[in-house]
Amino acid sequence: MLLQPTPQQLVVSGVLGAIVGILFIISSGRSRFLLILPVVAALIVTYFSILGVKSGLITGSVAMLLLH
């Protein structure tokens, strides 16, 4: 594998994926929200990813991809 993720990075990725899944479950009955769901999910995941890198929770090869 090129990135060599650590267990911590795998947990963070799982949490971010769970957030997107929860958003999808919440919006299942709302067709209008489903239209903007990809944008909302991307903004939320990006915000928490950058926050994690700045606070030092996300380090290593994944942080390099997020910052550059």
N, C-alpha and C positions, 0 to 999 in steps of 0.2 A: 504494500500500500504506500502511496506517495506521501500522505499526510501523517501517518502514524499517530492516530488519536489516542489520547490517554483515557483512562476510565472516567475521569472528571469531565472531559470534553464530551464523552458519550452520554453522560448523565445530563449535561446542559442541553445537548441536542435533543434528547428525549423529552425534557421539560418544555423546550420550545415547540416541539412537535405536538405535545399534549395541549399546549395553549391553542395552537391552530385547530386541533381536533375539537376542543371545547367550543371554540368560536363556530365551527361548522355545525356542531350539535345544536347550539343555541339558535343559529340562523336557519335551521332546517324548515321551519314553517313560514319563514318570511322571504318571499321571492325577491323583494326589492333589495333587502340586505345581501342576498346571495350575489347580486350584481357587483357590489363593491367589496365583498368579502376578501377577494385576493389582495386588494390594495390595503385594506385594514389589517389583514394578517401580516402582510409584508412590513407595514409600518411598525406593528407591535413587535415582531420578531427582530427587526433591525434595531429598534430602540433598546430592547433588552440585551441584544448582542453587544451593542456599543457600550451600554452601561456595564455589562459584565467584563468587557475588555478593560475599560477605564478603572474599574474597581479591583482588577487583578484576579477575578474569578476564572476568566478564560485566558489561557496563556498558550504559548507554543505555536505550532504550525497553523492552527485555525485562526489565532489572533493575527498572524501575518496576512492571511487571506482577507480578514475583515478590515484591516487598517490600510491596505494598499490597493 
